[in-house]
Amino acid sequence: MSQREEVDQGRIRQFLETLGQRFRHTGRIYLVGGTTMVWEKLRAQTIDIDIAYEVAAEDSAEFTRTIQLLKHELKVNVEEAAPGDFIPLPSGYRERSKFVGRFGSLDVFHFDLYSMALSKIERGRDEDLADVLMLLAKHEIEMPQLESSFTEILPRFETHSLKGNPTVFQKKFKALQSMWQQSRR
């Protein structure tokens, strides 16, 4: 378990501003998971700042060093995590990534919320399902598009990773659908 403090929106902003000041090359940062939930004020805190990123290959080592220094200086956990690490990504995910802002030369986005929701459903923890229900309730995502994205990726799910079990994923998705229906009554 981490000895670092949980992060709120202010600490995420501080991290992004400092990263933008220190790393002077262009790139794209994607906020993921609980980091998005906190940034959008759908949750007060999260344990880690979860990001995915795209920087030029020649800048990658410098980016990694900068992140390592900031983790220590700001006393935050920063983890590289993207929905594509856990599920096949639905088409259009890049275009659905919502722009957050520019920090130095870095453009910051939320990773596609449908991809994020599907990866949370696949993991299936109570807090993950609560996050997906919150995204639905706040109209950040819509159930018909979530169902469409699920249907699109399901045939590729088993071959995406050694852990992929489409039957279990389907059960988790159906459970989420049921919870959503019950919450709307």
Buried (B, 14 or more C-beta within 10 A) or exposed (E): EEEBEBBBBEBBBBBBEBBBEBBEBEBBBBBBBBBBBBBBEBBEEBBBBBBBBEBEEEBBEBBEEBBEEBBEEBEBBBBEBBBBEBBBBBEBBEEBBBEBEEBBEBBBBBBBBBBBBBBBBBBBEEEBBBBBBBBBEEEBBEEEBBEBBBEBBBEBBBEBEEEBEBEEBEEBBEEBBEBBEEEEE
